[in-house]
């Protein structure tokens, strides 16, 4: 699956993790809200130790 956006803050490994997480939630009959996906992406960025990006989804 191609990156969500060409200027994505997440790398391919982080995007794959997000995708698996979303599919896992979907397989249990639920769907995450966009705000929840954003929070998870920000957690991944925090774990990476990035300081270049304040938050996913912010301009």
C-alpha distance matrix in Angstrom:
0.0 3.8 6.6 8.5 11.4 12.5 15.3 13.6 16.0 13.8 12.6 9.5 11.6 12.6 9.3 8.6 12.2 12.0 9.3 11.8 14.7 13.8 13.3 16.5 18.3 17.3 18.6 21.8 22.2 21.5 19.0 19.0 20.5 18.7 21.5 20.7 17.0 18.6 21.1 18.8 16.8 20.4 21.4 18.7 19.9 23.4 23.0 21.7 24.9 23.7 26.4 24.9 23.1 25.2 22.6 19.2 19.8 23.2 24.3
3.8 0.0 3.8 6.4 8.3 8.9 12.0 10.8 13.7 12.2 11.1 8.7 11.8 12.6 9.4 10.0 13.6 13.0 11.3 14.3 16.7 15.8 16.0 19.2 20.7 19.9 21.6 24.6 24.8 23.6 20.8 20.2 21.1 18.7 21.3 21.1 17.3 18.0 20.9 19.0 16.4 19.6 21.2 18.5 18.9 22.6 22.6 20.9 23.8 22.1 24.5 22.5 20.8 23.2 20.9 17.5 17.9 21.0 21.7
6.6 3.8 0.0 3.8 5.4 6.4 8.8 7.1 10.0 8.7 8.4 7.1 10.5 10.3 7.2 9.3 12.3 11.3 10.6 13.9 15.6 14.9 16.0 19.0 20.0 19.7 21.9 24.5 24.7 23.0 19.9 18.7 19.1 16.4 18.5 18.5 14.7 14.9 17.8 16.2 13.3 16.2 18.1 15.5 15.6 19.3 19.7 18.0 20.6 18.7 20.9 19.0 17.1 19.4 17.2 13.8 14.4 17.4 18.1
8.5 6.4 3.8 0.0 3.8 6.9 8.6 6.8 9.9 9.4 10.5 10.0 12.8 11.6 8.3 10.8 13.1 11.0 10.4 14.2 15.2 13.7 15.3 18.4 18.8 18.3 21.0 23.3 23.0 21.0 17.6 16.3 16.2 13.2 15.7 16.1 12.5 12.6 16.0 14.9 12.2 15.1 17.5 15.6 15.7 19.3 20.2 18.9 21.3 19.2 21.0 19.0 16.5 18.3 15.6 11.9 11.8 15.0 15.9
11.4 8.3 5.4 3.8 0.0 3.7 5.3 5.0 8.7 9.6 10.8 11.3 14.5 13.3 10.7 13.7 15.9 14.0 14.0 17.7 18.5 17.1 19.0 22.0 22.2 21.9 24.7 26.9 26.5 24.3 20.7 19.1 18.4 15.1 17.0 18.1 14.7 13.8 17.2 16.7 13.5 15.7 18.5 16.8 15.9 19.5 20.9 19.2 21.1 18.4 19.8 17.2 15.0 17.0 14.9 11.5 10.9 13.5 13.6
12.5 8.9 6.4 6.9 3.7 0.0 3.8 5.5 9.0 10.2 10.6 11.3 14.9 14.3 12.2 15.1 17.6 16.3 16.4 19.9 21.1 20.2 21.9 24.8 25.3 25.1 27.7 30.0 29.9 27.8 24.3 22.6 22.0 18.6 20.3 21.3 17.9 16.7 19.9 19.2 15.7 17.5 20.3 18.1 16.8 20.5 21.6 19.4 21.1 18.2 19.5 16.6 15.1 17.8 16.3 13.4 13.3 15.2 14.6
15.3 12.0 8.8 8.6 5.3 3.8 0.0 3.8 6.5 8.9 10.2 12.1 15.2 14.1 12.7 16.1 17.9 16.5 17.4 20.9 21.4 20.8 23.0 25.6 25.8 26.1 28.9 30.8 30.8 28.3 24.7 22.5 21.6 18.0 19.0 20.2 17.1 15.2 18.1 17.9 14.3 15.3 18.3 16.5 14.6 18.0 19.7 17.4 18.6 15.4 16.2 13.1 11.6 14.3 13.3 10.8 10.9 12.2 11.4
13.6 10.8 7.1 6.8 5.0 5.5 3.8 0.0 3.8 5.5 7.4 9.4 12.2 10.5 9.2 12.8 14.3 12.8 14.1 17.4 17.8 17.4 19.8 22.1 22.4 22.9 25.6 27.5 27.6 25.1 21.7 19.4 18.8 15.4 16.3 17.1 13.8 12.1 14.9 14.3 10.7 12.1 14.9 13.0 11.5 15.1 16.6 14.6 16.2 13.4 14.9 12.5 10.4 12.9 11.2 8.4 9.3 11.4 11.9
16.0 13.7 10.0 9.9 8.7 9.0 6.5 3.8 0.0 3.8 6.7 9.9 11.7 9.5 9.5 13.2 13.8 12.6 14.8 17.7 17.5 17.8 20.5 22.3 22.5 23.7 26.3 27.8 28.3 25.6 22.3 19.5 19.0 15.7 15.8 16.3 13.4 11.2 13.1 12.7 8.9 9.4 12.1 10.3 8.1 11.6 13.3 11.3 12.5 9.7 11.2 9.2 7.1 9.9 8.6 6.6 8.9 10.4 11.5
13.8 12.2 8.7 9.4 9.6 10.2 8.9 5.5 3.8 0.0 3.8 6.7 8.0 5.7 6.2 9.7 10.2 9.6 11.8 14.4 14.5 15.2 17.7 19.3 20.0 21.3 23.6 25.2 26.1 23.7 20.6 18.1 18.3 15.5 15.8 15.4 12.2 10.9 12.5 11.0 7.4 9.0 10.8 8.1 7.0 10.8 11.5 9.7 12.0 10.1 12.7 11.5 9.7 12.2 10.5 8.3 11.0 13.2 14.8
12.6 11.1 8.4 10.5 10.8 10.6 10.2 7.4 6.7 3.8 0.0 3.8 5.6 5.3 6.2 8.6 10.0 10.6 12.2 14.4 15.4 16.5 18.3 19.9 21.3 22.4 24.2 26.2 27.4 25.4 22.6 20.4 21.1 18.5 19.2 18.4 15.0 14.4 15.8 13.7 10.4 12.2 13.2 9.9 9.3 12.9 12.6 10.1 12.9 11.5 14.5 13.4 12.5 15.4 14.1 12.1 14.7 16.8 18.1
9.5 8.7 7.1 10.0 11.3 11.3 12.1 9.4 9.9 6.7 3.8 0.0 3.8 5.5 5.0 6.1 8.6 9.8 10.3 12.2 14.1 15.1 16.3 18.1 19.9 20.7 22.2 24.5 25.8 24.3 21.7 20.1 21.3 19.1 20.3 19.2 15.6 15.8 17.4 14.8 12.0 14.6 15.3 11.8 12.2 15.7 14.9 12.8 16.1 15.1 18.2 17.2 16.2 18.8 17.2 14.7 16.9 19.6 20.9
11.6 11.8 10.5 12.8 14.5 14.9 15.2 12.2 11.7 8.0 5.6 3.8 0.0 3.8 5.4 5.1 6.3 8.7 9.8 10.6 12.3 14.3 15.3 16.4 18.6 19.9 20.9 23.0 24.8 23.4 21.2 19.6 21.2 19.5 20.4 18.6 15.3 15.9 16.7 13.6 11.5 14.0 13.7 10.0 11.3 14.3 12.7 11.1 14.7 14.7 18.2 17.9 17.0 19.3 17.7 15.6 18.3 21.0 22.8
12.6 12.6 10.3 11.6 13.3 14.3 14.1 10.5 9.5 5.7 5.3 5.5 3.8 0.0 3.8 5.4 5.0 6.2 8.6 9.9 10.5 12.3 14.2 15.2 16.7 18.3 19.9 21.6 23.1 21.2 18.8 16.7 18.1 16.3 16.8 15.1 11.9 12.2 12.9 9.9 7.7 10.3 10.2 6.7 8.3 11.4 10.3 9.4 12.8 12.6 15.9 15.9 14.4 16.2 14.3 12.3 15.1 17.8 20.0
9.3 9.4 7.2 8.3 10.7 12.2 12.7 9.2 9.5 6.2 6.2 5.0 5.4 3.8 0.0 3.8 5.4 5.0 6.1 8.6 9.7 10.5 12.2 14.0 15.4 16.3 18.2 20.2 21.3 19.5 16.8 15.1 16.4 14.4 15.8 14.4 10.8 11.6 13.3 10.5 8.2 11.6 12.3 9.4 10.8 14.2 13.8 12.9 16.1 15.3 18.2 17.6 15.6 17.4 14.9 12.1 14.1 17.3 19.3
8.6 10.0 9.3 10.8 13.7 15.1 16.1 12.8 13.2 9.7 8.6 6.1 5.1 5.4 3.8 0.0 3.8 5.4 5.0 6.2 8.5 9.8 10.5 12.1 14.3 15.1 16.2 18.6 20.1 19.0 16.8 15.8 17.8 16.5 18.1 16.2 12.7 14.4 15.6 12.3 11.0 14.4 14.3 11.3 13.4 16.4 15.2 14.6 18.2 18.0 21.2 20.9 19.1 20.9 18.4 15.7 17.7 21.0 23.1
12.2 13.6 12.3 13.1 15.9 17.6 17.9 14.3 13.8 10.2 10.0 8.6 6.3 5.0 5.4 3.8 0.0 3.8 5.4 5.2 6.1 8.6 9.9 10.5 12.4 14.2 15.3 17.0 18.9 17.5 15.6 14.2 16.5 15.7 16.6 14.1 11.2 13.0 13.3 9.7 9.2 12.5 11.5 8.9 11.9 14.2 12.8 13.0 16.5 17.0 20.2 20.5 18.6 19.9 17.4 15.1 17.5 20.7 23.2
12.0 13.0 11.3 11.0 14.0 16.3 16.5 12.8 12.6 9.6 10.6 9.8 8.7 6.2 5.0 5.4 3.8 0.0 3.8 5.5 5.0 6.1 8.6 9.7 10.7 12.2 14.2 15.7 17.0 15.0 12.7 10.9 12.9 11.9 13.1 10.8 7.6 9.7 10.7 7.4 7.1 10.7 10.6 8.8 11.5 14.1 13.6 14.1 17.2 17.1 19.9 19.9 17.4 18.3 15.3 12.7 14.6 18.0 20.7
9.3 11.3 10.6 10.4 14.0 16.4 17.4 14.1 14.8 11.8 12.2 10.3 9.8 8.6 6.1 5.0 5.4 3.8 0.0 3.8 5.4 5.2 6.1 8.5 10.0 10.4 12.1 14.5 15.5 14.2 11.9 11.3 13.6 12.9 15.0 12.9 9.7 12.3 13.8 10.9 10.5 14.3 14.4 12.5 15.1 17.8 17.2 17.4 20.7 20.4 23.2 22.9 20.4 21.4 18.3 15.3 16.7 20.3 22.7
11.8 14.3 13.9 14.2 17.7 19.9 20.9 17.4 17.7 14.4 14.4 12.2 10.6 9.9 8.6 6.2 5.2 5.5 3.8 0.0 3.8 5.5 5.1 6.0 8.6 9.7 10.3 12.6 14.5 13.7 12.4 12.2 15.2 15.3 17.0 14.3 11.7 14.6 15.3 11.9 12.4 16.0 15.2 13.4 16.5 18.7 17.4 18.1 21.5 21.9 24.9 25.1 22.8 23.7 20.7 18.1 19.8 23.3 26.0
14.7 16.7 15.6 15.2 18.5 21.1 21.4 17.8 17.5 14.5 15.4 14.1 12.3 10.5 9.7 8.5 6.1 5.0 5.4 3.8 0.0 3.8 5.5 5.0 6.4 8.6 9.9 11.1 13.0 11.6 10.3 9.4 12.6 13.1 14.2 11.1 9.1 12.4 12.4 9.2 10.7 13.9 12.9 11.9 15.3 17.0 16.1 17.4 20.5 21.0 23.8 24.3 21.7 22.1 19.0 16.7 18.4 21.8 24.8
13.8 15.8 14.9 13.7 17.1 20.2 20.8 17.4 17.8 15.2 16.5 15.1 14.3 12.3 10.5 9.8 8.6 6.1 5.2 5.5 3.8 0.0 3.8 5.4 5.2 6.1 8.7 10.1 10.9 9.2 7.2 6.8 10.0 10.6 12.6 10.0 8.0 11.6 12.5 10.1 11.3 14.8 14.6 14.0 16.9 18.9 18.6 19.8 22.7 22.7 25.1 25.2 22.3 22.5 19.1 16.3 17.3 20.8 23.8
13.3 16.0 16.0 15.3 19.0 21.9 23.0 19.8 20.5 17.7 18.3 16.3 15.3 14.2 12.2 10.5 9.9 8.6 6.1 5.1 5.5 3.8 0.0 3.8 5.4 4.8 6.0 8.7 9.8 9.4 8.5 9.7 13.0 13.9 16.2 13.7 11.7 15.3 16.3 13.7 14.8 18.3 17.9 16.9 19.9 22.1 21.3 22.3 25.5 25.6 28.3 28.3 25.6 26.0 22.7 19.8 20.7 24.3 27.1
16.5 19.2 19.0 18.4 22.0 24.8 25.6 22.1 22.3 19.3 19.9 18.1 16.4 15.2 14.0 12.1 10.5 9.7 8.5 6.0 5.0 5.4 3.8 0.0 3.8 5.4 5.2 6.7 9.1 9.0 9.3 10.2 13.9 15.4 17.1 13.9 12.7 16.3 16.4 13.6 15.5 18.7 17.5 16.9 20.3 21.9 20.8 22.3 25.4 26.1 28.8 29.3 26.7 26.9 23.6 21.2 22.4 25.9 29.0
18.3 20.7 20.0 18.8 22.2 25.3 25.8 22.4 22.5 20.0 21.3 19.9 18.6 16.7 15.4 14.3 12.4 10.7 10.0 8.6 6.4 5.2 5.4 3.8 0.0 3.8 5.5 5.3 6.8 5.6 6.0 7.1 10.9 13.1 14.6 11.5 11.1 14.9 14.9 12.8 15.1 18.0 17.2 17.3 20.5 21.9 21.4 23.2 25.9 26.4 28.8 29.3 26.4 26.1 22.6 20.3 21.2 24.6 27.8
17.3 19.9 19.7 18.3 21.9 25.1 26.1 22.9 23.7 21.3 22.4 20.7 19.9 18.3 16.3 15.1 14.2 12.2 10.4 9.7 8.6 6.1 4.8 5.4 3.8 0.0 3.8 5.3 5.1 5.0 5.3 8.1 11.5 13.6 15.9 13.5 12.7 16.5 17.2 15.4 17.2 20.4 20.0 19.9 22.9 24.6 24.3 25.7 28.6 28.7 31.1 31.2 28.1 28.0 24.4 21.7 22.1 25.7 28.6
18.6 21.6 21.9 21.0 24.7 27.7 28.9 25.6 26.3 23.6 24.2 22.2 20.9 19.9 18.2 16.2 15.3 14.2 12.1 10.3 9.9 8.7 6.0 5.2 5.5 3.8 0.0 3.8 5.4 7.3 8.9 11.6 15.1 17.3 19.4 16.7 15.9 19.7 20.2 17.9 19.8 23.0 22.2 21.8 25.1 26.7 25.8 27.3 30.4 30.9 33.5 33.8 30.9 31.0 27.5 24.9 25.5 29.1 32.0
21.8 24.6 24.5 23.3 26.9 30.0 30.8 27.5 27.8 25.2 26.2 24.5 23.0 21.6 20.2 18.6 17.0 15.7 14.5 12.6 11.1 10.1 8.7 6.7 5.3 5.3 3.8 0.0 3.8 5.8 8.6 11.1 14.6 17.4 19.0 16.1 16.2 19.9 19.8 17.9 20.4 23.2 22.2 22.3 25.7 26.9 26.1 28.1 30.9 31.6 34.0 34.6 31.6 31.3 27.8 25.5 26.2 29.6 32.8
22.2 24.8 24.7 23.0 26.5 29.9 30.8 27.6 28.3 26.1 27.4 25.8 24.8 23.1 21.3 20.1 18.9 17.0 15.5 14.5 13.0 10.9 9.8 9.1 6.8 5.1 5.4 3.8 0.0 3.8 7.0 10.4 13.3 16.3 18.3 15.9 16.2 19.9 20.3 18.9 21.3 24.1 23.5 23.9 27.0 28.4 28.1 29.9 32.6 32.9 35.1 35.4 32.2 31.7 28.1 25.6 25.7 29.1 32.2
21.5 23.6 23.0 21.0 24.3 27.8 28.3 25.1 25.6 23.7 25.4 24.3 23.4 21.2 19.5 19.0 17.5 15.0 14.2 13.7 11.6 9.2 9.4 9.0 5.6 5.0 7.3 5.8 3.8 0.0 3.8 6.8 9.7 12.8 14.6 12.4 13.0 16.6 16.9 15.9 18.4 21.0 20.7 21.4 24.3 25.6 25.7 27.6 30.0 30.2 32.1 32.4 29.1 28.4 24.7 22.4 22.4 25.7 28.8
19.0 20.8 19.9 17.6 20.7 24.3 24.7 21.7 22.3 20.6 22.6 21.7 21.2 18.8 16.8 16.8 15.6 12.7 11.9 12.4 10.3 7.2 8.5 9.3 6.0 5.3 8.9 8.6 7.0 3.8 0.0 3.8 6.5 9.3 11.5 9.7 9.8 13.4 14.3 13.5 15.5 18.2 18.5 19.1 21.7 23.3 23.7 25.3 27.7 27.5 29.3 29.3 25.9 25.3 21.6 19.0 18.8 22.2 25.2
19.0 20.2 18.7 16.3 19.1 22.6 22.5 19.4 19.5 18.1 20.4 20.1 19.6 16.7 15.1 15.8 14.2 10.9 11.3 12.2 9.4 6.8 9.7 10.2 7.1 8.1 11.6 11.1 10.4 6.8 3.8 0.0 3.8 6.4 8.0 5.9 6.5 9.8 10.6 10.2 12.3 14.7 15.1 16.1 18.5 19.9 20.6 22.4 24.4 24.2 25.8 26.0 22.5 21.7 18.0 15.7 15.7 18.9 22.1
20.5 21.1 19.1 16.2 18.4 22.0 21.6 18.8 19.0 18.3 21.1 21.3 21.2 18.1 16.4 17.8 16.5 12.9 13.6 15.2 12.6 10.0 13.0 13.9 10.9 11.5 15.1 14.6 13.3 9.7 6.5 3.8 0.0 3.8 5.3 5.2 6.5 8.7 9.9 10.8 12.6 14.3 15.5 16.9 18.7 20.0 21.4 23.0 24.7 24.0 25.1 25.1 21.4 20.2 16.5 14.3 13.6 16.5 19.7
18.7 18.7 16.4 13.2 15.1 18.6 18.0 15.4 15.7 15.5 18.5 19.1 19.5 16.3 14.4 16.5 15.7 11.9 12.9 15.3 13.1 10.6 13.9 15.4 13.1 13.6 17.3 17.4 16.3 12.8 9.3 6.4 3.8 0.0 3.8 5.4 5.1 6.1 8.6 9.9 10.5 12.2 14.2 15.4 16.5 18.2 20.0 21.1 22.6 21.5 22.4 22.0 18.3 17.3 13.5 11.0 10.0 13.1 16.1
21.5 21.3 18.5 15.7 17.0 20.3 19.0 16.3 15.8 15.8 19.2 20.3 20.4 16.8 15.8 18.1 16.6 13.1 15.0 17.0 14.2 12.6 16.2 17.1 14.6 15.9 19.4 19.0 18.3 14.6 11.5 8.0 5.3 3.8 0.0 3.8 5.5 5.0 6.2 8.7 9.8 10.5 12.4 14.3 15.2 16.3 18.4 20.0 20.9 20.0 20.6 20.6 16.9 15.2 11.6 10.1 9.5 11.9 15.3
20.7 21.1 18.5 16.1 18.1 21.3 20.2 17.1 16.3 15.4 18.4 19.2 18.6 15.1 14.4 16.2 14.1 10.8 12.9 14.3 11.1 10.0 13.7 13.9 11.5 13.5 16.7 16.1 15.9 12.4 9.7 5.9 5.2 5.4 3.8 0.0 3.8 5.3 5.0 6.3 8.6 9.8 10.6 12.5 14.3 15.1 16.6 18.6 20.0 19.6 20.8 21.3 17.8 16.4 12.8 11.4 11.9 14.5 18.1
17.0 17.3 14.7 12.5 14.7 17.9 17.1 13.8 13.4 12.2 15.0 15.6 15.3 11.9 10.8 12.7 11.2 7.6 9.7 11.7 9.1 8.0 11.7 12.7 11.1 12.7 15.9 16.2 16.2 13.0 9.8 6.5 6.5 5.1 5.5 3.8 0.0 3.8 5.4 5.1 6.2 8.6 9.8 10.7 12.4 14.1 15.4 16.7 18.6 17.9 19.5 19.6 16.1 15.5 11.9 9.5 10.3 13.5 16.9
18.6 18.0 14.9 12.6 13.8 16.7 15.2 12.1 11.2 10.9 14.4 15.8 15.9 12.2 11.6 14.4 13.0 9.7 12.3 14.6 12.4 11.6 15.3 16.3 14.9 16.5 19.7 19.9 19.9 16.6 13.4 9.8 8.7 6.1 5.0 5.3 3.8 0.0 3.8 5.4 5.1 6.1 8.6 9.9 10.5 12.2 14.2 15.3 16.5 15.4 16.5 16.4 12.8 11.9 8.2 6.1 7.1 10.0 13.4
21.1 20.9 17.8 16.0 17.2 19.9 18.1 14.9 13.1 12.5 15.8 17.4 16.7 12.9 13.3 15.6 13.3 10.7 13.8 15.3 12.4 12.5 16.3 16.4 14.9 17.2 20.2 19.8 20.3 16.9 14.3 10.6 9.9 8.6 6.2 5.0 5.4 3.8 0.0 3.8 5.5 5.1 6.2 8.7 9.8 10.4 12.4 14.3 15.2 14.9 15.9 16.7 13.4 11.9 8.7 8.1 9.9 11.9 15.7
18.8 19.0 16.2 14.9 16.7 19.2 17.9 14.3 12.7 11.0 13.7 14.8 13.6 9.9 10.5 12.3 9.7 7.4 10.9 11.9 9.2 10.1 13.7 13.6 12.8 15.4 17.9 17.9 18.9 15.9 13.5 10.2 10.8 9.9 8.7 6.3 5.1 5.4 3.8 0.0 3.8 5.4 5.0 6.3 8.7 9.7 10.6 12.5 14.3 14.5 16.4 17.2 14.3 13.7 10.7 9.5 11.9 14.4 17.9
16.8 16.4 13.3 12.2 13.5 15.7 14.3 10.7 8.9 7.4 10.4 12.0 11.5 7.7 8.2 11.0 9.2 7.1 10.5 12.4 10.7 11.3 14.8 15.5 15.1 17.2 19.8 20.4 21.3 18.4 15.5 12.3 12.6 10.5 9.8 8.6 6.2 5.1 5.5 3.8 0.0 3.8 5.4 5.1 6.3 8.6 9.9 10.7 12.6 11.9 13.9 14.2 11.3 11.4 8.4 6.7 9.6 12.2 15.3
20.4 19.6 16.2 15.1 15.7 17.5 15.3 12.1 9.4 9.0 12.2 14.6 14.0 10.3 11.6 14.4 12.5 10.7 14.3 16.0 13.9 14.8 18.3 18.7 18.0 20.4 23.0 23.2 24.1 21.0 18.2 14.7 14.3 12.2 10.5 9.8 8.6 6.1 5.1 5.4 3.8 0.0 3.8 5.4 5.0 6.1 8.6 9.7 10.5 9.9 11.2 12.1 9.1 8.5 5.9 6.0 9.4 10.9 14.2
21.4 21.2 18.1 17.5 18.5 20.3 18.3 14.9 12.1 10.8 13.2 15.3 13.7 10.2 12.3 14.3 11.5 10.6 14.4 15.2 12.9 14.6 17.9 17.5 17.2 20.0 22.2 22.2 23.5 20.7 18.5 15.1 15.5 14.2 12.4 10.6 9.8 8.6 6.2 5.0 5.4 3.8 0.0 3.8 5.4 4.9 6.2 8.6 9.7 10.5 12.4 14.1 11.9 11.3 9.4 9.8 13.1 14.6 17.9
18.7 18.5 15.5 15.6 16.8 18.1 16.5 13.0 10.3 8.1 9.9 11.8 10.0 6.7 9.4 11.3 8.9 8.8 12.5 13.4 11.9 14.0 16.9 16.9 17.3 19.9 21.8 22.3 23.9 21.4 19.1 16.1 16.9 15.4 14.3 12.5 10.7 9.9 8.7 6.3 5.1 5.4 3.8 0.0 3.8 5.4 5.1 6.3 8.7 9.4 12.2 13.5 11.7 12.3 10.6 10.2 13.7 15.6 18.5
19.9 18.9 15.6 15.7 15.9 16.8 14.6 11.5 8.1 7.0 9.3 12.2 11.3 8.3 10.8 13.4 11.9 11.5 15.1 16.5 15.3 16.9 19.9 20.3 20.5 22.9 25.1 25.7 27.0 24.3 21.7 18.5 18.7 16.5 15.2 14.3 12.4 10.5 9.8 8.7 6.3 5.0 5.4 3.8 0.0 3.8 5.4 5.0 6.4 5.9 8.6 9.7 8.1 9.2 8.3 8.6 12.3 13.5 16.0
23.4 22.6 19.3 19.3 19.5 20.5 18.0 15.1 11.6 10.8 12.9 15.7 14.3 11.4 14.2 16.4 14.2 14.1 17.8 18.7 17.0 18.9 22.1 21.9 21.9 24.6 26.7 26.9 28.4 25.6 23.3 19.9 20.0 18.2 16.3 15.1 14.1 12.2 10.4 9.7 8.6 6.1 4.9 5.4 3.8 0.0 3.8 5.3 5.0 6.2 8.2 10.6 9.5 9.5 9.3 10.8 14.5 15.0 17.7
23.0 22.6 19.7 20.2 20.9 21.6 19.7 16.6 13.3 11.5 12.6 14.9 12.7 10.3 13.8 15.2 12.8 13.6 17.2 17.4 16.1 18.6 21.3 20.8 21.4 24.3 25.8 26.1 28.1 25.7 23.7 20.6 21.4 20.0 18.4 16.6 15.4 14.2 12.4 10.6 9.9 8.6 6.2 5.1 5.4 3.8 0.0 3.8 5.2 7.8 10.7 13.2 12.6 13.1 12.8 13.7 17.4 18.4 21.0
21.7 20.9 18.0 18.9 19.2 19.4 17.4 14.6 11.3 9.7 10.1 12.8 11.1 9.4 12.9 14.6 13.0 14.1 17.4 18.1 17.4 19.8 22.3 22.3 23.2 25.7 27.3 28.1 29.9 27.6 25.3 22.4 23.0 21.1 20.0 18.6 16.7 15.3 14.3 12.5 10.7 9.7 8.6 6.3 5.0 5.3 3.8 0.0 3.8 5.6 9.2 11.0 11.1 12.7 12.8 13.4 17.2 18.1 20.2
24.9 23.8 20.6 21.3 21.1 21.1 18.6 16.2 12.5 12.0 12.9 16.1 14.7 12.8 16.1 18.2 16.5 17.2 20.7 21.5 20.5 22.7 25.5 25.4 25.9 28.6 30.4 30.9 32.6 30.0 27.7 24.4 24.7 22.6 20.9 20.0 18.6 16.5 15.2 14.3 12.6 10.5 9.7 8.7 6.4 5.0 5.2 3.8 0.0 3.8 6.5 9.3 10.0 11.2 12.3 13.9 17.6 17.7 19.7
23.7 22.1 18.7 19.2 18.4 18.2 15.4 13.4 9.7 10.1 11.5 15.1 14.7 12.6 15.3 18.0 17.0 17.1 20.4 21.9 21.0 22.7 25.6 26.1 26.4 28.7 30.9 31.6 32.9 30.2 27.5 24.2 24.0 21.5 20.0 19.6 17.9 15.4 14.9 14.5 11.9 9.9 10.5 9.4 5.9 6.2 7.8 5.6 3.8 0.0 3.8 5.6 6.6 8.6 10.1 11.6 15.1 14.9 16.4
26.4 24.5 20.9 21.0 19.8 19.5 16.2 14.9 11.2 12.7 14.5 18.2 18.2 15.9 18.2 21.2 20.2 19.9 23.2 24.9 23.8 25.1 28.3 28.8 28.8 31.1 33.5 34.0 35.1 32.1 29.3 25.8 25.1 22.4 20.6 20.8 19.5 16.5 15.9 16.4 13.9 11.2 12.4 12.2 8.6 8.2 10.7 9.2 6.5 3.8 0.0 3.8 5.6 6.8 9.6 12.0 15.0 13.9 15.0
24.9 22.5 19.0 19.0 17.2 16.6 13.1 12.5 9.2 11.5 13.4 17.2 17.9 15.9 17.6 20.9 20.5 19.9 22.9 25.1 24.3 25.2 28.3 29.3 29.3 31.2 33.8 34.6 35.4 32.4 29.3 26.0 25.1 22.0 20.6 21.3 19.6 16.4 16.7 17.2 14.2 12.1 14.1 13.5 9.7 10.6 13.2 11.0 9.3 5.6 3.8 0.0 3.8 6.6 9.2 11.0 13.5 12.3 12.6
23.1 20.8 17.1 16.5 15.0 15.1 11.6 10.4 7.1 9.7 12.5 16.2 17.0 14.4 15.6 19.1 18.6 17.4 20.4 22.8 21.7 22.3 25.6 26.7 26.4 28.1 30.9 31.6 32.2 29.1 25.9 22.5 21.4 18.3 16.9 17.8 16.1 12.8 13.4 14.3 11.3 9.1 11.9 11.7 8.1 9.5 12.6 11.1 10.0 6.6 5.6 3.8 0.0 3.8 5.6 7.3 9.9 8.8 9.9
25.2 23.2 19.4 18.3 17.0 17.8 14.3 12.9 9.9 12.2 15.4 18.8 19.3 16.2 17.4 20.9 19.9 18.3 21.4 23.7 22.1 22.5 26.0 26.9 26.1 28.0 31.0 31.3 31.7 28.4 25.3 21.7 20.2 17.3 15.2 16.4 15.5 11.9 11.9 13.7 11.4 8.5 11.3 12.3 9.2 9.5 13.1 12.7 11.2 8.6 6.8 6.6 3.8 0.0 3.8 7.1 9.3 7.5 9.4
22.6 20.9 17.2 15.6 14.9 16.3 13.3 11.2 8.6 10.5 14.1 17.2 17.7 14.3 14.9 18.4 17.4 15.3 18.3 20.7 19.0 19.1 22.7 23.6 22.6 24.4 27.5 27.8 28.1 24.7 21.6 18.0 16.5 13.5 11.6 12.8 11.9 8.2 8.7 10.7 8.4 5.9 9.4 10.6 8.3 9.3 12.8 12.8 12.3 10.1 9.6 9.2 5.6 3.8 0.0 3.8 6.2 5.8 8.8
19.2 17.5 13.8 11.9 11.5 13.4 10.8 8.4 6.6 8.3 12.1 14.7 15.6 12.3 12.1 15.7 15.1 12.7 15.3 18.1 16.7 16.3 19.8 21.2 20.3 21.7 24.9 25.5 25.6 22.4 19.0 15.7 14.3 11.0 10.1 11.4 9.5 6.1 8.1 9.5 6.7 6.0 9.8 10.2 8.6 10.8 13.7 13.4 13.9 11.6 12.0 11.0 7.3 7.1 3.8 0.0 3.8 5.7 8.6
19.8 17.9 14.4 11.8 10.9 13.3 10.9 9.3 8.9 11.0 14.7 16.9 18.3 15.1 14.1 17.7 17.5 14.6 16.7 19.8 18.4 17.3 20.7 22.4 21.2 22.1 25.5 26.2 25.7 22.4 18.8 15.7 13.6 10.0 9.5 11.9 10.3 7.1 9.9 11.9 9.6 9.4 13.1 13.7 12.3 14.5 17.4 17.2 17.6 15.1 15.0 13.5 9.9 9.3 6.2 3.8 0.0 3.8 6.6
23.2 21.0 17.4 15.0 13.5 15.2 12.2 11.4 10.4 13.2 16.8 19.6 21.0 17.8 17.3 21.0 20.7 18.0 20.3 23.3 21.8 20.8 24.3 25.9 24.6 25.7 29.1 29.6 29.1 25.7 22.2 18.9 16.5 13.1 11.9 14.5 13.5 10.0 11.9 14.4 12.2 10.9 14.6 15.6 13.5 15.0 18.4 18.1 17.7 14.9 13.9 12.3 8.8 7.5 5.8 5.7 3.8 0.0 3.8
24.3 21.7 18.1 15.9 13.6 14.6 11.4 11.9 11.5 14.8 18.1 20.9 22.8 20.0 19.3 23.1 23.2 20.7 22.7 26.0 24.8 23.8 27.1 29.0 27.8 28.6 32.0 32.8 32.2 28.8 25.2 22.1 19.7 16.1 15.3 18.1 16.9 13.4 15.7 17.9 15.3 14.2 17.9 18.5 16.0 17.7 21.0 20.2 19.7 16.4 15.0 12.6 9.9 9.4 8.8 8.6 6.6 3.8 0.0
